[in-house]
Amino acid sequence: MQIHPNSIYTAAIKQYVQKVIPSKYTEDIDDALSRVSSSLVTKKDTEAFLQLLNEIFNSGYTRAIDATKHSLAEHGMIMELVPPKTE
């Protein structure tokens, strides 16, 4: 993982994306994140960009869950998500 010298936040952005999509993280994604993060000059810029990424990932997750629920409902099944128990 190369860090663009103009952005001290590049490492945080790359680490976040690697954590969210580890099996899809490629050299091309790494390069794209380097280019994008070079324009993020402030901490606020970086936080806003990470929030945008988070919203995109959450939207994809929600759409996948909704599509699965719909598909199961067509076959007379109900899907219910239950959070894990915490101790």
N, CA and C of each residue as an Amber inpcrd file, in Angstrom:
protein
   261
   0.8500000  -1.1700000   0.0000000   0.0000000   0.0000000   0.0000000
   0.8940000   1.2300000   0.0000000   0.8190000   2.0170000  -1.0710000
   1.5940000   3.2360000  -1.1600000   0.7690000   4.3920000  -0.6230000
   1.4230000   5.3210000   0.0640000   0.7340000   6.4830000   0.6210000
   1.1360000   7.7060000  -0.1870000   0.1410000   8.4120000  -0.6900000
   0.3970000   9.6180000  -1.4590000   0.9690000  10.6740000  -0.5230000
   2.0570000  11.2970000  -0.9030000   2.7020000  12.2510000  -0.0050000
   1.8660000  13.4880000   0.3000000   0.8820000  13.8270000  -0.5340000
   0.0820000  15.0320000  -0.3040000  -1.0690000  14.8060000   0.6660000
  -1.3180000  13.6000000   1.0810000  -2.4450000  13.3480000   1.9680000
  -2.0200000  12.4860000   3.1470000  -2.0810000  13.0760000   4.3140000
  -1.7470000  12.2950000   5.5090000  -2.8760000  11.3360000   5.8730000
  -4.0100000  11.4740000   5.2030000  -5.1650000  10.6430000   5.5120000
  -5.3110000   9.4460000   4.5780000  -4.4200000   9.3270000   3.6110000
  -4.5130000   8.2420000   2.6380000  -4.5150000   6.8780000   3.3150000
  -3.6410000   6.6840000   4.2700000  -3.5420000   5.3890000   4.9560000
  -4.8520000   5.0340000   5.6470000  -5.4960000   6.0100000   6.2790000
  -6.7650000   5.7530000   6.9670000  -7.8540000   5.3590000   5.9750000
  -7.8900000   6.0440000   4.8420000  -8.8900000   5.7450000   3.8160000
  -8.6740000   4.3390000   3.2670000  -7.4360000   4.0220000   2.9340000
  -7.1380000   2.6950000   2.3860000  -7.4220000   1.5990000   3.4000000
  -7.0740000   1.8380000   4.6500000  -7.3230000   0.8490000   5.6990000
  -8.8240000   0.6070000   5.8530000  -9.6130000   1.6760000   5.8020000
 -11.0690000   1.5390000   5.9240000 -11.6320000   0.7000000   4.7820000
 -11.2310000   1.0170000   3.5540000 -11.7540000   0.2930000   2.3980000
 -11.3000000  -1.1660000   2.4290000 -10.0520000  -1.4220000   2.8170000
  -9.5650000  -2.8050000   2.9300000 -10.3740000  -3.5770000   3.9540000
 -10.7630000  -2.9090000   5.0350000 -11.5330000  -3.5760000   6.0890000
 -12.9460000  -3.9160000   5.5990000 -13.5430000  -3.0180000   4.8150000
 -14.9140000  -3.2160000   4.3670000 -15.0030000  -4.2210000   3.2260000
 -14.0530000  -4.1710000   2.2870000 -14.0970000  -5.0930000   1.1370000
 -12.7320000  -5.7640000   0.9310000 -12.2910000  -6.5440000   1.9020000
 -10.9450000  -7.1190000   1.8110000 -10.7180000  -8.0190000   0.5950000
 -11.7040000  -8.7920000   0.2060000 -11.4970000  -9.7130000  -0.9140000
 -11.5600000  -9.0090000  -2.2620000 -12.0570000  -7.7850000  -2.2940000
 -12.1870000  -7.0330000  -3.5450000 -11.1050000  -5.9540000  -3.6910000
 -10.2950000  -5.7810000  -2.6600000  -9.2730000  -4.7230000  -2.6760000
  -8.1350000  -5.1350000  -3.6100000  -7.9600000  -4.3630000  -4.6710000
  -6.9400000  -4.6740000  -5.6700000  -5.9660000  -3.5070000  -5.8080000
  -4.9540000  -3.7210000  -6.6120000  -3.9810000  -2.6650000  -6.8950000
  -4.6660000  -1.4770000  -7.5820000  -5.6430000  -1.7640000  -8.4440000
  -6.3770000  -0.6850000  -9.1150000  -7.1450000   0.1680000  -8.1110000
  -7.7790000  -0.4740000  -7.1360000  -8.4950000   0.2700000  -6.0950000
  -7.5130000   1.0740000  -5.2630000  -6.3920000   0.4700000  -4.9310000
  -5.3580000   1.1680000  -4.1690000  -4.8950000   2.4240000  -4.9130000
  -4.6520000   2.2830000  -6.2130000  -4.2150000   3.4270000  -7.0220000
  -5.2950000   4.5050000  -7.0790000  -6.5510000   4.0900000  -7.2650000
  -7.6540000   5.0530000  -7.3300000  -7.7890000   5.8030000  -6.0080000
  -7.6670000   5.0960000  -4.9040000  -7.7590000   5.7480000  -3.5980000
  -6.6040000   6.7180000  -3.3830000  -5.4320000   6.3890000  -3.8940000
  -4.2930000   7.3130000  -3.8030000  -4.5940000   8.6050000  -4.5470000
  -5.1580000   8.4590000  -5.7470000  -5.4610000   9.6500000  -6.5400000
  -6.5650000  10.4900000  -5.8840000  -7.6200000   9.8320000  -5.4090000
  -8.7180000  10.5640000  -4.7790000  -8.2650000  11.2210000  -3.4840000
  -7.5520000  10.4770000  -2.6740000  -7.1710000  11.0120000  -1.3660000
  -6.1810000  12.1650000  -1.4610000  -5.5050000  12.2930000  -2.5840000
  -4.5720000  13.4180000  -2.7260000  -5.3170000  14.7520000  -2.7670000
  -6.6140000  14.7320000  -3.0600000  -7.3860000  15.9710000  -3.0800000
  -8.0530000  16.2580000  -1.7340000  -7.9390000  15.3530000  -0.7970000
  -8.5230000  15.5490000   0.5340000  -7.4700000  16.1950000   1.4280000
  -7.5910000  17.4940000   1.6330000  -6.5390000  18.2050000   2.3330000
  -6.7550000  18.3270000   3.8340000  -7.9950000  18.3300000   4.2600000
  -8.2590000  18.5040000   5.6850000  -8.8560000  17.2310000   6.2800000
  -8.8270000  17.1910000   7.5900000  -9.4400000  16.0680000   8.2940000
 -10.9420000  16.0270000   8.0010000 -11.5650000  17.1990000   7.9120000
 -12.9990000  17.2740000   7.6170000 -13.3020000  16.6910000   6.2350000
 -12.4570000  16.9920000   5.2420000 -12.6230000  16.4140000   3.9000000
 -12.5850000  14.8970000   3.9700000 -11.6150000  14.3850000   4.6990000
 -11.4310000  12.9370000   4.8050000 -12.6080000  12.2920000   5.5150000
 -13.0670000  12.8980000   6.6030000 -14.2080000  12.3520000   7.3340000
 -15.4570000  12.3440000   6.4600000 -15.6560000  13.3980000   5.6760000
 -16.8120000  13.4520000   4.7770000 -16.7120000  12.3710000   3.7070000
 -15.5160000  12.1480000   3.1760000 -15.3220000  11.1140000   2.1610000
 -15.5610000   9.7300000   2.7450000 -15.0430000   9.4840000   3.9450000
 -15.2650000   8.1880000   4.5940000 -16.7400000   7.9870000   4.9080000
 -17.4340000   9.0450000   5.2850000 -18.8770000   8.9490000   5.5380000
 -19.6140000   8.5980000   4.2440000 -19.1950000   9.1960000   3.1320000
 -19.7870000   8.8790000   1.8400000 -19.5870000   7.4010000   1.5030000
 -18.3720000   6.9150000   1.6780000 -18.0950000   5.4970000   1.4280000
 -18.9590000   4.6150000   2.3170000 -19.0760000   4.9910000   3.5730000
 -19.8870000   4.2280000   4.5230000 -21.3480000   4.1860000   4.0710000
 -21.8710000   5.3110000   3.6220000 -23.2570000   5.3620000   3.1380000
 -23.4380000   4.4690000   1.9150000 -22.4630000   4.4640000   1.0200000
 -22.5360000   3.6180000  -0.1740000 -22.5420000   2.1420000   0.2180000
 -21.6370000   1.7520000   1.1030000 -21.5590000   0.3540000   1.5320000
 -22.8360000  -0.0610000   2.2670000 -23.3380000   0.8150000   3.1400000
 -24.5750000   0.4980000   3.8680000 -25.7640000   0.3950000   2.9260000
 -25.8040000   1.2440000   1.9340000 -26.8840000   1.1940000   0.9510000
 -26.8660000  -0.1360000   0.2000000 -25.6910000  -0.5790000  -0.1940000
 -25.5670000  -1.8690000  -0.8740000 -26.0120000  -3.0190000   0.0150000
 -25.6280000  -2.9700000   1.2770000 -26.0250000  -4.0050000   2.2330000
 -27.5420000  -4.0260000   2.3880000 -28.1410000  -2.8500000   2.5660000
 -29.5840000  -2.7470000   2.7450000 -30.3250000  -3.2530000   1.5130000
 -29.8420000  -2.8950000   0.3370000 -30.4820000  -3.3720000  -0.8940000
 -30.4020000  -4.8920000  -1.0090000 -29.2610000  -5.4570000  -0.6460000
 -29.1080000  -6.9120000  -0.7160000 -30.0530000  -7.6050000   0.2590000
 -30.1690000  -7.0700000   1.4660000 -31.0810000  -7.6500000   2.4620000
 -32.5270000  -7.5460000   1.9760000 -32.8980000  -6.3770000   1.4600000
 -34.2700000  -6.1900000   0.9750000 -34.5830000  -7.1180000  -0.1950000
 -33.6400000  -7.2870000  -1.1060000 -33.8500000  -8.1880000  -2.2490000
 -34.0170000  -9.6280000  -1.7750000 -33.2220000 -10.0210000  -0.7810000
 -33.3250000 -11.3770000  -0.2390000 -34.6670000 -11.5800000   0.4540000
 -35.0910000 -10.5910000   1.2420000 -36.3980000 -10.6780000   1.9070000
 -37.5100000 -10.8240000   0.8750000 -37.4480000 -10.0300000  -0.1650000
 -38.4710000 -10.0660000  -1.2150000 -38.4880000 -11.4360000  -1.9020000
 -37.3120000 -11.9460000  -2.2140000 -37.2150000 -13.2420000  -2.8760000
 -37.7750000 -14.3600000  -1.9980000 -37.4500000 -14.3220000  -0.7230000
 -37.9640000 -15.3380000   0.2030000 -39.4730000 -15.2050000   0.3780000
 -39.9630000 -13.9660000   0.4150000 -41.4030000 -13.7400000   0.5790000
 -42.1830000 -14.3060000  -0.5960000 -41.6050000 -14.2620000  -1.7820000
 -42.2700000 -14.8440000  -2.9470000 -42.4570000 -16.3500000  -2.8050000
 -41.6480000 -16.9630000  -1.9450000 -41.7480000 -18.4060000  -1.7100000
 -42.4130000 -18.7070000  -0.3600000 -43.0570000 -17.6870000   0.2160000
 -43.8010000 -17.8780000   1.4510000 -42.9460000 -17.9200000   2.7080000
 -41.7130000 -17.4600000   2.6230000 -40.8350000 -17.4510000   3.7930000
 -40.6300000 -16.0290000   4.2920000 -40.3480000 -15.9260000   5.5660000
 -40.0930000 -14.6330000   6.1800000 -38.6530000 -14.6260000   6.7070000
 -37.9660000 -13.5660000   6.3950000 -36.5820000 -13.4240000   6.8910000
 -36.5690000 -12.3340000   7.9570000 -35.9550000 -12.6380000   9.0730000
 -35.8550000 -11.6690000  10.1570000 -34.4050000 -11.6290000  10.6170000
 -33.8500000 -10.4380000  10.6600000 -32.4830000 -10.2800000  11.1350000
 -32.4970000 -10.0520000  12.6320000 -31.6960000 -10.8180000  13.3380000
 -31.6100000 -10.7040000  14.7780000 -30.1600000 -10.3810000  15.1200000
 -29.9480000  -9.2790000  15.8390000 -28.5650000  -8.9370000  16.1940000
 -27.9710000  -9.9720000  17.1280000 -26.6610000 -10.1530000  17.0710000
 -26.0290000 -11.1310000  17.9530000 -26.1400000 -10.6840000  19.4160000
 -26.1990000 -11.6620000  20.2870000 -26.2540000 -11.3650000  21.7210000
 -24.8930000 -10.8800000  22.1880000 -24.9040000  -9.8510000  22.9840000
 -23.6420000  -9.3560000  23.5570000 -23.6610000  -9.6420000  25.0450000
 -22.5110000  -9.9530000  25.5390000 -22.4200000 -10.3050000  26.9600000
 -21.8050000  -9.1970000  27.7360000
